[in-house]
Amino acid sequence: MKTEQFLVTINVSTALEEAMVDCLLTFESAQGFSSFPVNAHDHRNHGLSVSEQVTGRQRKMRFQMFIESDHLPALLSTLKNDFTGSGLHYWVMPVLEHNEI
């Protein structure tokens, strides 16, 4: 039986990069993860520096990882417990196909 997989995408402030790496490394069930800098754009100015308000963007770190459905609840619970109030944004998408060529 094939296990359903999901792609979890997480955006955090650059100050939380190392904490997120440490957190995600604890999930041995995941097939590794990727991280890269992104620019977040939002019409709300709450929490933005003057420079960020002028440029219309805020630097963030994005993490993406594949995870099996059985382990997804534990990941989301850990994120909610460890990063409450941090402004972390995440979304979960089903993976239709995943392979290595």
C-alpha positions as CSV (number, residue, x, y, z in Angstrom):
1,M,0.0,0.0,0.0
2,K,1.3,3.4,-1.0
3,T,1.5,6.0,1.8
4,E,0.2,9.5,1.0
5,Q,2.8,12.2,1.0
6,F,2.6,16.0,1.5
7,L,4.8,18.9,0.7
8,V,5.0,21.2,3.7
9,T,6.2,24.8,3.0
10,I,7.2,27.0,5.9
11,N,8.2,30.7,5.8
12,V,10.0,32.1,8.8
13,S,11.9,35.3,9.6
14,T,15.7,35.1,8.9
15,A,16.3,35.3,12.6
16,L,14.6,31.9,13.0
17,E,16.6,30.1,10.3
18,E,18.8,28.1,12.6
19,A,16.0,27.2,15.0
20,M,13.9,25.9,12.1
21,V,16.8,23.8,10.8
22,D,17.3,22.3,14.2
23,C,13.6,21.6,14.4
24,L,13.2,20.0,11.0
25,L,16.4,17.8,11.5
26,T,14.6,16.0,14.3
27,F,12.1,14.6,11.9
28,E,13.9,11.5,10.7
29,S,10.7,10.3,9.0
30,A,11.0,13.2,6.5
31,Q,13.1,12.8,3.3
32,G,15.3,15.8,4.1
33,F,14.3,19.3,3.4
34,S,15.3,22.4,1.4
35,S,15.8,25.9,2.5
36,F,16.3,29.1,0.5
37,P,15.8,32.9,1.0
38,V,12.6,34.4,-0.3
39,N,11.0,37.9,-0.4
40,A,7.6,38.0,1.3
41,H,5.1,40.6,0.1
42,D,2.0,41.6,2.1
43,H,-0.3,44.6,2.0
44,R,-0.2,44.8,5.8
45,N,2.7,46.8,7.3
46,H,2.6,45.4,10.8
47,G,6.0,44.4,12.0
48,L,7.8,45.8,8.9
49,S,10.8,48.1,9.2
50,V,10.6,51.4,7.3
51,S,12.9,50.0,4.6
52,E,10.7,47.0,4.2
53,Q,7.6,49.2,4.0
54,V,9.3,51.3,1.3
55,T,10.5,48.3,-0.8
56,G,7.3,46.3,-0.3
57,R,9.1,43.2,0.7
58,Q,10.5,41.4,3.7
59,R,13.3,38.8,3.7
60,K,12.2,35.4,4.9
61,M,13.6,31.9,4.8
62,R,11.5,29.2,3.1
63,F,11.7,25.5,4.1
64,Q,10.2,22.7,2.1
65,M,10.0,19.1,2.9
66,F,8.2,15.9,1.9
67,I,6.5,14.1,4.7
68,E,4.3,11.1,4.9
69,S,0.7,11.5,6.1
70,D,1.4,9.5,9.3
71,H,4.0,12.0,10.4
72,L,2.3,15.2,9.4
73,P,0.3,15.7,12.7
74,A,3.5,15.5,14.8
75,L,5.3,18.0,12.6
76,L,2.4,20.5,12.7
77,S,2.1,20.1,16.5
78,T,5.8,20.7,17.0
79,L,5.7,23.8,14.8
80,K,2.7,25.2,16.7
81,N,4.2,24.5,20.1
82,D,7.8,25.7,19.3
83,F,7.0,28.7,17.2
84,T,3.9,30.2,18.7
85,G,3.8,34.0,18.1
86,S,6.8,33.9,15.7
87,G,4.8,34.9,12.6
88,L,5.6,31.6,11.0
89,H,3.5,30.9,7.9
90,Y,3.0,27.3,6.5
91,W,0.9,25.4,4.0
92,V,0.5,21.8,3.2
93,M,-0.1,20.4,-0.3
94,P,-0.7,16.8,-1.4
95,V,2.1,15.3,-3.6
96,L,0.8,13.6,-6.7
97,E,4.1,12.1,-7.7
98,H,7.6,12.2,-6.2
99,N,10.6,10.3,-7.5
100,E,14.3,10.6,-8.4
101,I,15.5,10.4,-12.0
